[in-house]
Amino acid sequence: MEIRFLQPFEEFKPAYIHRLIQLGRRYLVSQTYYRMKELDADPERSRINLLLSDYVERGEANLHLNAVKKDRYAAIIDLQHPPHLNRIREMLMEGSGYRIFFAVVRSAKELENLVNNRYREKLKQYVEKQTNWRISRDAIVKPTIQLSFGEIFIILKHGNQHIRIKFEEIEH
């Protein structure tokens, strides 16, 4: 049985490089992207899936890098440093051995609706088992989505309490 993961991020396109530079978002942090599993079992054709997150400040990029430092593909890419820029362009080329995603969702609202619809029962079970919240049967706890260091988190609120859950805890 194949496990299908929710894959909310955009593929990173070469045109994004120029736009990020224009916006002053010169730092990218790379990390392995585990949410995207290659369906092709042929090792000759398999690719390394990476996720890129963009930052204006080097300090922000350093915080992210520190959070994923055990990842063998964790790195800071400076789009204003020619060797980095050339390498990222090579990685985006067909046949490079890489498939690169951008930690950006097309519509946060759409993603929240998808999570709410597809994972409603799992969210309900999580709240029942992991919290002491007393929620009536007809009450609806709507999740909001948060992205942090390339990870998707679900924020659930009830009254004046809220919890932050790694999405993969709900997904599995």
N, C-alpha and C positions, 0 to 999 in steps of 0.2 A: 504494500500500500504506500503510495507516494504522499508525503506530507507537503501540503501547499502552504507557504507562508504568505502573509499579507506583504505585498511589496509596494510601499507607498511613494518611493522616491523616483525622481526623474532621472533618465540617463543623462550623463554629463555630455554636452555637445561642445565641439571646438569653438563655436561662436560665443559661448559663455566666457571664455578666457578674456576676450577684448572687453566685454561688458563689465566683468568683475574689476578689471584694471581701471576702467572709466569710473566706476563707483568707489574706487579707493579700497576695494576688498582684495588686497594683494596676497594675503596669506591663505593657503589651503592646508587643511590637515587631512592626511590620508589614513585610512584604516581598512582592515578587512571587512567586507560586507557579507555577513553571514545570512542575511535575510534572503539573498538571491542565490539559489542553488542552480548550478548548471544542470539542465535536463539531459544533456548529451554525455553519456557515460564513456565515450571514446576519449582516452587520455591525450591523444594526439590533437584533439580539437578543443579540449577543455580550456577555460580561461580563468584567470584570477579576478575575482570580483572585489572591487574597491569602492569605498564611499568617501567622497570629499565634502568637507565642511569649510565654509569661507569665513574669514575674519578681517576686520580693519586693522586691529592692533596685534602686534606680535605677542603681547602678554596674554591675550585671549587664546591665541593659537597655542601658546606654551601650556596653558591650563588644560586644554583639550588633549594635547600630546601627552602630558603627564597622566591623564586619566586612562589613556590607551597604550601606555609605554611598553606593555608586554606583547603587544601585537607586532608581529614581524614586519608588517607593512605600514606601521605608524611612522609618519614623517611630516615635517612642515615643508611646504612648497611655497617658495617666494616667487610670485609671478613677475617681479621686477628683477629677478636674478636670471640672466640668460640661460645658464645651464639647466636650471629648474624648469624654465619655460619650454625649452627644447625637449626636455625629457617628458613633460606632461603632454606635449603635442605628439611625440612618438607613441606614447601609451594610448592615445586616442585614435591612432591609425588602425585600419583594418589589418588583422593578422598580427597585432602586437602581443597577443597573449593576455590582454587585459580587457575587462569590461568595467567601465567606470560609471558610478552613480553619484548624483548630487543630493546632498541632504536638504532637499527642498521639496515640498509637496505642492501640487498644483492648486489644491483647495483644501484648506484645513477643515472647513465646514463639511465638505464631502467626506473627508476621512473620518471625522467624528461621527457622522451619520452611519457610515459603513461599519465602524467599530461598534456603535450602539446597536445596530441591527444584527450584525453577524455574531457578536459576542455577548449579547444581552444576558443569556442564561449563565455564562461563565462569570460575568461580572457580578451577577446576583449571588452565585455560589461563593465567590471570593469574599464578598461583603459579609455573607452569613458565617463563613468559617474563620475569617481573619480579623473581623472587627466585632465590637460590642454594640454596633448600631442597631437600634430597634426600628425597623422600617416596615410600614404597613404594606400589605400585599399589593395594593393598588398604586403605591408610590413608585415613581420612576426616578432612578438615579442616573443622570446623564453624564457621560464622561466628557472630559475635555482632553485634548492631546497636547503634549509638550515634547519638544525635541531638545535633547541635551547630550552633547558630545557624541552625536551620531546614533544615540539610542532613543527609542520612542517610549514615552511614559504616558500613562493614563492618570489623570487627576479626577478623583471622585470626591464630591462634596455632599455633606449631609448636615444640615443645621450649621453650626459654626465649626464643624470638624471637616478636615479633608485629609485624604491619603494620596500618596504618589506611588504608583505601581509600575514596575517595568512591564512593558506590554507582553514580553515573552512569557511572563508568569501567567497571564490570562490566556494566551494563545495556545499553550501546550496542554 
